[in-house]
Amino acid sequence: MTAIPLDDGTCSPLLICDDCGRAFSTDRRPPVEWPALWALAVDAGWQGRDRPVGPHVCERCAPPVPAGVPGPVGRAAGDVGEV
Ligand SMILES: [Zn+2]
């Protein structure tokens, strides 16, 4: 149970890391629903199941994905942002 839907619908669901308890927040307006929120979280490095019930881990707790190994979430491998 890691994604908490809010009753009044004024905010996006709250996604919480199962490992460290860190919350993923977005400033998107209007509020996004779960699929869009999860897409944003995955883009930020979160991993886990694409279901609100989880489990989910944040980008700090997610195990590093070896280059060249296709992951279950279909992210582009190798783009680690070399700056
Ligand atoms: Zn975490």
PDB file of the backbone (N, CA, C, O) and the ligand in Angstrom, with CONECT records:
HET     ZN  A 101       1
ATOM      1  N   MET A   1       0.870  -1.190   0.000  1.00  0.00           N
ATOM      2  CA  MET A   1       0.000   0.000   0.000  1.00  0.00           C
ATOM      3  C   MET A   1       0.892   1.219   0.000  1.00  0.00           C
ATOM      4  O   MET A   1       1.314   1.688   1.057  1.00  0.00           O
ATOM      5  N   THR A   2       1.175   1.724  -1.160  1.00  0.00           N
ATOM      6  CA  THR A   2       2.150   2.797  -1.235  1.00  0.00           C
ATOM      7  C   THR A   2       1.633   4.035  -1.938  1.00  0.00           C
ATOM      8  O   THR A   2       2.235   5.103  -1.827  1.00  0.00           O
ATOM      9  N   ALA A   3       0.546   3.916  -2.647  1.00  0.00           N
ATOM     10  CA  ALA A   3      -0.002   5.093  -3.304  1.00  0.00           C
ATOM     11  C   ALA A   3      -1.318   5.457  -2.626  1.00  0.00           C
ATOM     12  O   ALA A   3      -2.270   4.677  -2.619  1.00  0.00           O
ATOM     13  N   ILE A   4      -1.346   6.643  -2.064  1.00  0.00           N
ATOM     14  CA  ILE A   4      -2.497   7.042  -1.277  1.00  0.00           C
ATOM     15  C   ILE A   4      -3.361   8.028  -2.058  1.00  0.00           C
ATOM     16  O   ILE A   4      -2.959   9.172  -2.269  1.00  0.00           O
ATOM     17  N   PRO A   5      -4.538   7.594  -2.486  1.00  0.00           N
ATOM     18  CA  PRO A   5      -5.434   8.531  -3.166  1.00  0.00           C
ATOM     19  C   PRO A   5      -6.040   9.500  -2.163  1.00  0.00           C
ATOM     20  O   PRO A   5      -6.417   9.111  -1.058  1.00  0.00           O
ATOM     21  N   LEU A   6      -6.126  10.741  -2.552  1.00  0.00           N
ATOM     22  CA  LEU A   6      -6.672  11.735  -1.645  1.00  0.00           C
ATOM     23  C   LEU A   6      -8.155  11.937  -1.938  1.00  0.00           C
ATOM     24  O   LEU A   6      -8.588  11.888  -3.089  1.00  0.00           O
ATOM     25  N   ASP A   7      -8.908  12.161  -0.895  1.00  0.00           N
ATOM     26  CA  ASP A   7     -10.354  12.168  -1.007  1.00  0.00           C
ATOM     27  C   ASP A   7     -10.909  13.311  -1.847  1.00  0.00           C
ATOM     28  O   ASP A   7     -11.847  13.124  -2.622  1.00  0.00           O
ATOM     29  N   ASP A   8     -10.333  14.479  -1.692  1.00  0.00           N
ATOM     30  CA  ASP A   8     -10.970  15.635  -2.315  1.00  0.00           C
ATOM     31  C   ASP A   8     -10.613  15.822  -3.785  1.00  0.00           C
ATOM     32  O   ASP A   8     -11.187  16.672  -4.467  1.00  0.00           O
ATOM     33  N   GLY A   9      -9.663  15.026  -4.269  1.00  0.00           N
ATOM     34  CA  GLY A   9      -9.339  15.099  -5.687  1.00  0.00           C
ATOM     35  C   GLY A   9      -8.587  16.346  -6.099  1.00  0.00           C
ATOM     36  O   GLY A   9      -8.453  16.624  -7.290  1.00  0.00           O
ATOM     37  N   THR A  10      -8.091  17.105  -5.126  1.00  0.00           N
ATOM     38  CA  THR A  10      -7.379  18.332  -5.464  1.00  0.00           C
ATOM     39  C   THR A  10      -5.890  18.100  -5.624  1.00  0.00           C
ATOM     40  O   THR A  10      -5.163  18.975  -6.093  1.00  0.00           O
ATOM     41  N   CYS A  11      -5.433  16.902  -5.229  1.00  0.00           N
ATOM     42  CA  CYS A  11      -4.023  16.597  -5.332  1.00  0.00           C
ATOM     43  C   CYS A  11      -3.833  15.246  -6.015  1.00  0.00           C
ATOM     44  O   CYS A  11      -4.744  14.419  -6.057  1.00  0.00           O
ATOM     45  N   SER A  12      -2.633  15.043  -6.546  1.00  0.00           N
ATOM     46  CA  SER A  12      -2.311  13.761  -7.136  1.00  0.00           C
ATOM     47  C   SER A  12      -2.166  12.737  -6.023  1.00  0.00           C
ATOM     48  O   SER A  12      -1.939  13.106  -4.871  1.00  0.00           O
ATOM     49  N   PRO A  13      -2.296  11.439  -6.354  1.00  0.00           N
ATOM     50  CA  PRO A  13      -2.042  10.404  -5.348  1.00  0.00           C
ATOM     51  C   PRO A  13      -0.626  10.557  -4.802  1.00  0.00           C
ATOM     52  O   PRO A  13       0.271  11.043  -5.491  1.00  0.00           O
ATOM     53  N   LEU A  14      -0.444  10.139  -3.570  1.00  0.00           N
ATOM     54  CA  LEU A  14       0.868  10.247  -2.946  1.00  0.00           C
ATOM     55  C   LEU A  14       1.582   8.909  -3.054  1.00  0.00           C
ATOM     56  O   LEU A  14       1.109   7.896  -2.539  1.00  0.00           O
ATOM     57  N   LEU A  15       2.724   8.919  -3.729  1.00  0.00           N
ATOM     58  CA  LEU A  15       3.494   7.699  -3.927  1.00  0.00           C
ATOM     59  C   LEU A  15       4.625   7.669  -2.908  1.00  0.00           C
ATOM     60  O   LEU A  15       5.419   8.604  -2.815  1.00  0.00           O
ATOM     61  N   ILE A  16       4.686   6.567  -2.136  1.00  0.00           N
ATOM     62  CA  ILE A  16       5.664   6.472  -1.063  1.00  0.00           C
ATOM     63  C   ILE A  16       6.562   5.274  -1.277  1.00  0.00           C
ATOM     64  O   ILE A  16       6.081   4.188  -1.604  1.00  0.00           O
ATOM     65  N   CYS A  17       7.873   5.456  -1.096  1.00  0.00           N
ATOM     66  CA  CYS A  17       8.847   4.379  -1.238  1.00  0.00           C
ATOM     67  C   CYS A  17       8.664   3.357  -0.125  1.00  0.00           C
ATOM     68  O   CYS A  17       8.560   3.712   1.049  1.00  0.00           O
ATOM     69  N   ASP A  18       8.625   2.065  -0.512  1.00  0.00           N
ATOM     70  CA  ASP A  18       8.456   1.005   0.480  1.00  0.00           C
ATOM     71  C   ASP A  18       9.698   0.814   1.335  1.00  0.00           C
ATOM     72  O   ASP A  18       9.636   0.249   2.427  1.00  0.00           O
ATOM     73  N   ASP A  19      10.815   1.287   0.828  1.00  0.00           N
ATOM     74  CA  ASP A  19      12.073   1.052   1.523  1.00  0.00           C
ATOM     75  C   ASP A  19      12.400   2.171   2.511  1.00  0.00           C
ATOM     76  O   ASP A  19      12.649   1.905   3.687  1.00  0.00           O
ATOM     77  N   CYS A  20      12.402   3.404   2.049  1.00  0.00           N
ATOM     78  CA  CYS A  20      12.831   4.504   2.914  1.00  0.00           C
ATOM     79  C   CYS A  20      11.676   5.409   3.341  1.00  0.00           C
ATOM     80  O   CYS A  20      11.845   6.264   4.210  1.00  0.00           O
ATOM     81  N   GLY A  21      10.512   5.223   2.736  1.00  0.00           N
ATOM     82  CA  GLY A  21       9.368   6.027   3.138  1.00  0.00           C
ATOM     83  C   GLY A  21       9.308   7.389   2.495  1.00  0.00           C
ATOM     84  O   GLY A  21       8.449   8.206   2.825  1.00  0.00           O
ATOM     85  N   ARG A  22      10.218   7.634   1.580  1.00  0.00           N
ATOM     86  CA  ARG A  22      10.266   8.908   0.891  1.00  0.00           C
ATOM     87  C   ARG A  22       9.065   9.027  -0.051  1.00  0.00           C
ATOM     88  O   ARG A  22       8.674   8.048  -0.686  1.00  0.00           O
ATOM     89  N   ALA A  23       8.496  10.194  -0.138  1.00  0.00           N
ATOM     90  CA  ALA A  23       7.332  10.398  -0.984  1.00  0.00           C
ATOM     91  C   ALA A  23       7.735  11.036  -2.300  1.00  0.00           C
ATOM     92  O   ALA A  23       8.611  11.899  -2.348  1.00  0.00           O
ATOM     93  N   PHE A  24       7.084  10.598  -3.363  1.00  0.00           N
ATOM     94  CA  PHE A  24       7.280  11.224  -4.660  1.00  0.00           C
ATOM     95  C   PHE A  24       6.184  12.242  -4.847  1.00  0.00           C
ATOM     96  O   PHE A  24       5.001  11.905  -4.791  1.00  0.00           O
ATOM     97  N   SER A  25       6.556  13.458  -5.065  1.00  0.00           N
ATOM     98  CA  SER A  25       5.555  14.498  -5.235  1.00  0.00           C
ATOM     99  C   SER A  25       5.716  15.158  -6.584  1.00  0.00           C
ATOM    100  O   SER A  25       6.809  15.203  -7.150  1.00  0.00           O
ATOM    101  N   THR A  26       4.628  15.660  -7.078  1.00  0.00           N
ATOM    102  CA  THR A  26       4.668  16.380  -8.346  1.00  0.00           C
ATOM    103  C   THR A  26       3.892  17.673  -8.188  1.00  0.00           C
ATOM    104  O   THR A  26       2.897  17.747  -7.467  1.00  0.00           O
ATOM    105  N   ASP A  27       4.368  18.668  -8.870  1.00  0.00           N
ATOM    106  CA  ASP A  27       3.691  19.962  -8.795  1.00  0.00           C
ATOM    107  C   ASP A  27       2.730  20.159  -9.957  1.00  0.00           C
ATOM    108  O   ASP A  27       2.262  21.263 -10.233  1.00  0.00           O
ATOM    109  N   ARG A  28       2.453  19.045 -10.627  1.00  0.00           N
ATOM    110  CA  ARG A  28       1.590  19.153 -11.809  1.00  0.00           C
ATOM    111  C   ARG A  28       0.208  19.698 -11.451  1.00  0.00           C
ATOM    112  O   ARG A  28      -0.420  19.281 -10.478  1.00  0.00           O
ATOM    113  N   ARG A  29      -0.230  20.630 -12.260  1.00  0.00           N
ATOM    114  CA  ARG A  29      -1.602  21.123 -12.171  1.00  0.00           C
ATOM    115  C   ARG A  29      -2.192  21.045 -13.559  1.00  0.00           C
ATOM    116  O   ARG A  29      -1.552  21.520 -14.498  1.00  0.00           O
ATOM    117  N   PRO A  30      -3.354  20.485 -13.751  1.00  0.00           N
ATOM    118  CA  PRO A  30      -4.199  19.872 -12.735  1.00  0.00           C
ATOM    119  C   PRO A  30      -3.586  18.578 -12.222  1.00  0.00           C
ATOM    120  O   PRO A  30      -2.668  18.039 -12.841  1.00  0.00           O
ATOM    121  N   PRO A  31      -4.087  18.072 -11.089  1.00  0.00           N
ATOM    122  CA  PRO A  31      -3.547  16.837 -10.516  1.00  0.00           C
ATOM    123  C   PRO A  31      -3.626  15.682 -11.488  1.00  0.00           C
ATOM    124  O   PRO A  31      -4.565  15.571 -12.275  1.00  0.00           O
ATOM    125  N   VAL A  32      -2.619  14.823 -11.418  1.00  0.00           N
ATOM    126  CA  VAL A  32      -2.584  13.671 -12.316  1.00  0.00           C
ATOM    127  C   VAL A  32      -3.109  12.437 -11.602  1.00  0.00           C
ATOM    128  O   VAL A  32      -3.036  12.327 -10.378  1.00  0.00           O
ATOM    129  N   GLU A  33      -3.638  11.513 -12.388  1.00  0.00           N
ATOM    130  CA  GLU A  33      -4.100  10.264 -11.814  1.00  0.00           C
ATOM    131  C   GLU A  33      -2.963   9.265 -11.810  1.00  0.00           C
ATOM    132  O   GLU A  33      -1.890   9.529 -12.354  1.00  0.00           O
ATOM    133  N   TRP A  34      -3.197   8.115 -11.196  1.00  0.00           N
ATOM    134  CA  TRP A  34      -2.145   7.132 -10.956  1.00  0.00           C
ATOM    135  C   TRP A  34      -1.273   6.812 -12.173  1.00  0.00           C
ATOM    136  O   TRP A  34      -0.051   6.897 -12.058  1.00  0.00           O
ATOM    137  N   PRO A  35      -1.829   6.452 -13.324  1.00  0.00           N
ATOM    138  CA  PRO A  35      -0.959   6.054 -14.443  1.00  0.00           C
ATOM    139  C   PRO A  35       0.020   7.152 -14.834  1.00  0.00           C
ATOM    140  O   PRO A  35       1.186   6.881 -15.123  1.00  0.00           O
ATOM    141  N   ALA A  36      -0.456   8.384 -14.843  1.00  0.00           N
ATOM    142  CA  ALA A  36       0.413   9.496 -15.214  1.00  0.00           C
ATOM    143  C   ALA A  36       1.443   9.761 -14.123  1.00  0.00           C
ATOM    144  O   ALA A  36       2.600  10.069 -14.410  1.00  0.00           O
ATOM    145  N   LEU A  37       1.015   9.638 -12.877  1.00  0.00           N
ATOM    146  CA  LEU A  37       1.932   9.849 -11.758  1.00  0.00           C
ATOM    147  C   LEU A  37       3.044   8.797 -11.781  1.00  0.00           C
ATOM    148  O   LEU A  37       4.214   9.120 -11.574  1.00  0.00           O
ATOM    149  N   TRP A  38       2.679   7.558 -12.030  1.00  0.00           N
ATOM    150  CA  TRP A  38       3.673   6.485 -12.050  1.00  0.00           C
ATOM    151  C   TRP A  38       4.647   6.683 -13.209  1.00  0.00           C
ATOM    152  O   TRP A  38       5.841   6.414 -13.076  1.00  0.00           O
ATOM    153  N   ALA A  39       4.135   7.151 -14.341  1.00  0.00           N
ATOM    154  CA  ALA A  39       5.009   7.421 -15.482  1.00  0.00           C
ATOM    155  C   ALA A  39       6.043   8.477 -15.111  1.00  0.00           C
ATOM    156  O   ALA A  39       7.209   8.368 -15.488  1.00  0.00           O
ATOM    157  N   LEU A  40       5.619   9.490 -14.378  1.00  0.00           N
ATOM    158  CA  LEU A  40       6.539  10.537 -13.940  1.00  0.00           C
ATOM    159  C   LEU A  40       7.554   9.972 -12.956  1.00  0.00           C
ATOM    160  O   LEU A  40       8.735  10.315 -13.004  1.00  0.00           O
ATOM    161  N   ALA A  41       7.083   9.097 -12.058  1.00  0.00           N
ATOM    162  CA  ALA A  41       7.967   8.510 -11.056  1.00  0.00           C
ATOM    163  C   ALA A  41       9.014   7.620 -11.714  1.00  0.00           C
ATOM    164  O   ALA A  41      10.191   7.672 -11.355  1.00  0.00           O
ATOM    165  N   VAL A  42       8.589   6.802 -12.679  1.00  0.00           N
ATOM    166  CA  VAL A  42       9.526   5.930 -13.393  1.00  0.00           C
ATOM    167  C   VAL A  42      10.559   6.776 -14.124  1.00  0.00           C
ATOM    168  O   VAL A  42      11.740   6.434 -14.177  1.00  0.00           O
ATOM    169  N   ASP A  43      10.102   7.864 -14.676  1.00  0.00           N
ATOM    170  CA  ASP A  43      10.998   8.757 -15.384  1.00  0.00           C
ATOM    171  C   ASP A  43      12.025   9.351 -14.429  1.00  0.00           C
ATOM    172  O   ASP A  43      13.137   9.692 -14.832  1.00  0.00           O
ATOM    173  N   ALA A  44      11.643   9.472 -13.162  1.00  0.00           N
ATOM    174  CA  ALA A  44      12.540  10.021 -12.146  1.00  0.00           C
ATOM    175  C   ALA A  44      13.430   8.947 -11.531  1.00  0.00           C
ATOM    176  O   ALA A  44      14.288   9.253 -10.703  1.00  0.00           O
ATOM    177  N   GLY A  45      13.231   7.687 -11.930  1.00  0.00           N
ATOM    178  CA  GLY A  45      14.093   6.621 -11.446  1.00  0.00           C
ATOM    179  C   GLY A  45      13.438   5.640 -10.504  1.00  0.00           C
ATOM    180  O   GLY A  45      14.093   4.720 -10.015  1.00  0.00           O
ATOM    181  N   TRP A  46      12.163   5.818 -10.242  1.00  0.00           N
ATOM    182  CA  TRP A  46      11.467   4.875  -9.362  1.00  0.00           C
ATOM    183  C   TRP A  46      11.286   3.541 -10.070  1.00  0.00           C
ATOM    184  O   TRP A  46      11.226   3.479 -11.298  1.00  0.00           O
ATOM    185  N   GLN A  47      11.202   2.478  -9.284  1.00  0.00           N
ATOM    186  CA  GLN A  47      10.966   1.160  -9.841  1.00  0.00           C
ATOM    187  C   GLN A  47       9.879   0.456  -9.044  1.00  0.00           C
ATOM    188  O   GLN A  47       9.566   0.827  -7.913  1.00  0.00           O
ATOM    189  N   GLY A  48       9.312  -0.572  -9.670  1.00  0.00           N
ATOM    190  CA  GLY A  48       8.279  -1.335  -8.984  1.00  0.00           C
ATOM    191  C   GLY A  48       7.165  -1.687  -9.942  1.00  0.00           C
ATOM    192  O   GLY A  48       7.295  -1.546 -11.158  1.00  0.00           O
ATOM    193  N   ARG A  49       6.072  -2.145  -9.372  1.00  0.00           N
ATOM    194  CA  ARG A  49       4.936  -2.519 -10.200  1.00  0.00           C
ATOM    195  C   ARG A  49       4.142  -1.281 -10.570  1.00  0.00           C
ATOM    196  O   ARG A  49       4.094  -0.304  -9.822  1.00  0.00           O
ATOM    197  N   ASP A  50       3.520  -1.342 -11.736  1.00  0.00           N
ATOM    198  CA  ASP A  50       2.747  -0.187 -12.172  1.00  0.00           C
ATOM    199  C   ASP A  50       1.326  -0.244 -11.620  1.00  0.00           C
ATOM    200  O   ASP A  50       0.352   0.061 -12.308  1.00  0.00           O
ATOM    201  N   ARG A  51       1.247  -0.645 -10.361  1.00  0.00           N
ATOM    202  CA  ARG A  51      -0.054  -0.685  -9.678  1.00  0.00           C
ATOM    203  C   ARG A  51       0.067   0.159  -8.423  1.00  0.00           C
ATOM    204  O   ARG A  51       1.129   0.198  -7.802  1.00  0.00           O
ATOM    205  N   PRO A  52      -1.009   0.837  -8.043  1.00  0.00           N
ATOM    206  CA  PRO A  52      -0.954   1.666  -6.836  1.00  0.00           C
ATOM    207  C   PRO A  52      -0.592   0.889  -5.569  1.00  0.00           C
ATOM    208  O   PRO A  52      -0.085   1.468  -4.608  1.00  0.00           O
ATOM    209  N   VAL A  53      -0.853  -0.426  -5.566  1.00  0.00           N
ATOM    210  CA  VAL A  53      -0.593  -1.211  -4.355  1.00  0.00           C
ATOM    211  C   VAL A  53       0.888  -1.550  -4.197  1.00  0.00           C
ATOM    212  O   VAL A  53       1.306  -2.048  -3.152  1.00  0.00           O
ATOM    213  N   GLY A  54       1.673  -1.280  -5.230  1.00  0.00           N
ATOM    214  CA  GLY A  54       3.108  -1.481  -5.129  1.00  0.00           C
ATOM    215  C   GLY A  54       3.529  -2.920  -5.307  1.00  0.00           C
ATOM    216  O   GLY A  54       2.748  -3.712  -5.835  1.00  0.00           O
ATOM    217  N   PRO A  55       4.736  -3.302  -4.890  1.00  0.00           N
ATOM    218  CA  PRO A  55       5.672  -2.437  -4.161  1.00  0.00           C
ATOM    219  C   PRO A  55       6.375  -1.432  -5.075  1.00  0.00           C
ATOM    220  O   PRO A  55       6.495  -1.635  -6.283  1.00  0.00           O
ATOM    221  N   HIS A  56       6.835  -0.339  -4.453  1.00  0.00           N
ATOM    222  CA  HIS A  56       7.564   0.685  -5.181  1.00  0.00           C
ATOM    223  C   HIS A  56       8.803   1.090  -4.400  1.00  0.00           C
ATOM    224  O   HIS A  56       8.795   1.105  -3.169  1.00  0.00           O
ATOM    225  N   VAL A  57       9.854   1.412  -5.112  1.00  0.00           N
ATOM    226  CA  VAL A  57      11.044   1.956  -4.468  1.00  0.00           C
ATOM    227  C   VAL A  57      11.482   3.212  -5.216  1.00  0.00           C
ATOM    228  O   VAL A  57      11.349   3.303  -6.436  1.00  0.00           O
ATOM    229  N   CYS A  58      11.997   4.161  -4.473  1.00  0.00           N
ATOM    230  CA  CYS A  58      12.397   5.427  -5.066  1.00  0.00           C
ATOM    231  C   CYS A  58      13.736   5.285  -5.784  1.00  0.00           C
ATOM    232  O   CYS A  58      14.364   4.227  -5.747  1.00  0.00           O
ATOM    233  N   GLU A  59      14.157   6.355  -6.431  1.00  0.00           N
ATOM    234  CA  GLU A  59      15.380   6.301  -7.228  1.00  0.00           C
ATOM    235  C   GLU A  59      16.617   6.068  -6.358  1.00  0.00           C
ATOM    236  O   GLU A  59      17.644   5.611  -6.859  1.00  0.00           O
ATOM    237  N   ARG A  60      16.530   6.376  -5.064  1.00  0.00           N
ATOM    238  CA  ARG A  60      17.679   6.159  -4.175  1.00  0.00           C
ATOM    239  C   ARG A  60      17.761   4.697  -3.734  1.00  0.00           C
ATOM    240  O   ARG A  60      18.851   4.184  -3.482  1.00  0.00           O
ATOM    241  N   CYS A  61      16.623   4.035  -3.640  1.00  0.00           N
ATOM    242  CA  CYS A  61      16.591   2.666  -3.148  1.00  0.00           C
ATOM    243  C   CYS A  61      16.551   1.641  -4.287  1.00  0.00           C
ATOM    244  O   CYS A  61      16.836   0.462  -4.073  1.00  0.00           O
ATOM    245  N   ALA A  62      16.204   2.082  -5.475  1.00  0.00           N
ATOM    246  CA  ALA A  62      16.109   1.165  -6.603  1.00  0.00           C
ATOM    247  C   ALA A  62      17.487   0.631  -6.958  1.00  0.00           C
ATOM    248  O   ALA A  62      18.456   1.388  -7.006  1.00  0.00           O
ATOM    249  N   PRO A  63      17.578  -0.679  -7.209  1.00  0.00           N
ATOM    250  CA  PRO A  63      18.858  -1.242  -7.614  1.00  0.00           C
ATOM    251  C   PRO A  63      19.231  -0.713  -8.985  1.00  0.00           C
ATOM    252  O   PRO A  63      18.362  -0.518  -9.835  1.00  0.00           O
ATOM    253  N   PRO A  64      20.510  -0.481  -9.205  1.00  0.00           N
ATOM    254  CA  PRO A  64      20.947   0.010 -10.507  1.00  0.00           C
ATOM    255  C   PRO A  64      20.656  -1.004 -11.603  1.00  0.00           C
ATOM    256  O   PRO A  64      20.834  -2.207 -11.414  1.00  0.00           O
ATOM    257  N   VAL A  65      20.210  -0.511 -12.740  1.00  0.00           N
ATOM    258  CA  VAL A  65      19.902  -1.392 -13.868  1.00  0.00           C
ATOM    259  C   VAL A  65      21.147  -1.524 -14.736  1.00  0.00           C
ATOM    260  O   VAL A  65      21.643  -0.531 -15.268  1.00  0.00           O
ATOM    261  N   PRO A  66      21.657  -2.754 -14.884  1.00  0.00           N
ATOM    262  CA  PRO A  66      22.846  -2.961 -15.710  1.00  0.00           C
ATOM    263  C   PRO A  66      22.604  -2.515 -17.146  1.00  0.00           C
ATOM    264  O   PRO A  66      21.539  -2.762 -17.713  1.00  0.00           O
ATOM    265  N   ALA A  67      23.582  -1.868 -17.716  1.00  0.00           N
ATOM    266  CA  ALA A  67      23.443  -1.390 -19.089  1.00  0.00           C
ATOM    267  C   ALA A  67      23.286  -2.570 -20.038  1.00  0.00           C
ATOM    268  O   ALA A  67      23.970  -3.585 -19.903  1.00  0.00           O
ATOM    269  N   GLY A  68      22.391  -2.427 -20.986  1.00  0.00           N
ATOM    270  CA  GLY A  68      22.222  -3.461 -21.997  1.00  0.00           C
ATOM    271  C   GLY A  68      21.217  -4.516 -21.618  1.00  0.00           C
ATOM    272  O   GLY A  68      20.879  -5.372 -22.436  1.00  0.00           O
ATOM    273  N   VAL A  69      20.733  -4.474 -20.394  1.00  0.00           N
ATOM    274  CA  VAL A  69      19.727  -5.443 -19.975  1.00  0.00           C
ATOM    275  C   VAL A  69      18.356  -4.783 -20.035  1.00  0.00           C
ATOM    276  O   VAL A  69      18.093  -3.825 -19.308  1.00  0.00           O
ATOM    277  N   PRO A  70      17.491  -5.287 -20.890  1.00  0.00           N
ATOM    278  CA  PRO A  70      16.160  -4.686 -20.996  1.00  0.00           C
ATOM    279  C   PRO A  70      15.372  -4.833 -19.704  1.00  0.00           C
ATOM    280  O   PRO A  70      15.216  -5.939 -19.186  1.00  0.00           O
ATOM    281  N   GLY A  71      14.887  -3.737 -19.196  1.00  0.00           N
ATOM    282  CA  GLY A  71      14.141  -3.771 -17.946  1.00  0.00           C
ATOM    283  C   GLY A  71      12.660  -3.957 -18.199  1.00  0.00           C
ATOM    284  O   GLY A  71      12.202  -3.838 -19.336  1.00  0.00           O
ATOM    285  N   PRO A  72      11.912  -4.246 -17.155  1.00  0.00           N
ATOM    286  CA  PRO A  72      10.476  -4.518 -17.282  1.00  0.00           C
ATOM    287  C   PRO A  72       9.660  -3.274 -17.548  1.00  0.00           C
ATOM    288  O   PRO A  72       8.499  -3.378 -17.943  1.00  0.00           O
ATOM    289  N   VAL A  73      10.226  -2.112 -17.346  1.00  0.00           N
ATOM    290  CA  VAL A  73       9.456  -0.897 -17.502  1.00  0.00           C
ATOM    291  C   VAL A  73       9.696  -0.218 -18.835  1.00  0.00           C
ATOM    292  O   VAL A  73       9.078   0.804 -19.132  1.00  0.00           O
ATOM    293  N   GLY A  74      10.581  -0.771 -19.636  1.00  0.00           N
ATOM    294  CA  GLY A  74      10.782  -0.249 -20.978  1.00  0.00           C
ATOM    295  C   GLY A  74      11.478   1.095 -21.036  1.00  0.00           C
ATOM    296  O   GLY A  74      11.233   1.890 -21.944  1.00  0.00           O
ATOM    297  N   ARG A  75      12.336   1.347 -20.080  1.00  0.00           N
ATOM    298  CA  ARG A  75      13.072   2.602 -20.115  1.00  0.00           C
ATOM    299  C   ARG A  75      14.217   2.515 -21.116  1.00  0.00           C
ATOM    300  O   ARG A  75      14.686   1.425 -21.441  1.00  0.00           O
ATOM    301  N   ALA A  76      14.650   3.639 -21.589  1.00  0.00           N
ATOM    302  CA  ALA A  76      15.800   3.661 -22.480  1.00  0.00           C
ATOM    303  C   ALA A  76      17.045   3.408 -21.652  1.00  0.00           C
ATOM    304  O   ALA A  76      17.347   4.161 -20.727  1.00  0.00           O
ATOM    305  N   ALA A  77      17.768   2.348 -21.984  1.00  0.00           N
ATOM    306  CA  ALA A  77      18.952   2.000 -21.231  1.00  0.00           C
ATOM    307  C   ALA A  77      20.139   2.833 -21.675  1.00  0.00           C
ATOM    308  O   ALA A  77      20.259   3.195 -22.845  1.00  0.00           O
ATOM    309  N   GLY A  78      20.996   3.127 -20.748  1.00  0.00           N
ATOM    310  CA  GLY A  78      22.233   3.815 -21.101  1.00  0.00           C
ATOM    311  C   GLY A  78      22.191   5.307 -20.929  1.00  0.00           C
ATOM    312  O   GLY A  78      23.238   5.950 -20.855  1.00  0.00           O
ATOM    313  N   ASP A  79      21.009   5.874 -20.864  1.00  0.00           N
ATOM    314  CA  ASP A  79      20.933   7.315 -20.696  1.00  0.00           C
ATOM    315  C   ASP A  79      20.984   7.676 -19.228  1.00  0.00           C
ATOM    316  O   ASP A  79      19.951   7.780 -18.566  1.00  0.00           O
ATOM    317  N   VAL A  80      22.176   7.865 -18.729  1.00  0.00           N
ATOM    318  CA  VAL A  80      22.339   8.138 -17.310  1.00  0.00           C
ATOM    319  C   VAL A  80      22.598   9.608 -17.096  1.00  0.00           C
ATOM    320  O   VAL A  80      22.780  10.061 -15.966  1.00  0.00           O
ATOM    321  N   GLY A  81      22.612  10.348 -18.181  1.00  0.00           N
ATOM    322  CA  GLY A  81      22.795  11.780 -18.061  1.00  0.00           C
ATOM    323  C   GLY A  81      24.228  12.182 -17.781  1.00  0.00           C
ATOM    324  O   GLY A  81      24.527  12.731 -16.720  1.00  0.00           O
ATOM    325  N   GLU A  82      25.100  11.918 -18.708  1.00  0.00           N
ATOM    326  CA  GLU A  82      26.493  12.312 -18.532  1.00  0.00           C
ATOM    327  C   GLU A  82      26.607  13.800 -18.759  1.00  0.00           C
ATOM    328  O   GLU A  82      26.391  14.289 -19.868  1.00  0.00           O
ATOM    329  N   VAL A  83      26.946  14.518 -17.706  1.00  0.00           N
ATOM    330  CA  VAL A  83      27.069  15.967 -17.832  1.00  0.00           C
ATOM    331  C   VAL A  83      28.475  16.371 -17.495  1.00  0.00           C
ATOM    332  O   VAL A  83      28.803  17.557 -17.536  1.00  0.00           O
TER     333      VAL A  83
HETATM  334 ZN    ZN A 101      13.494   4.885  -1.061  1.00  0.00          ZN2+
END
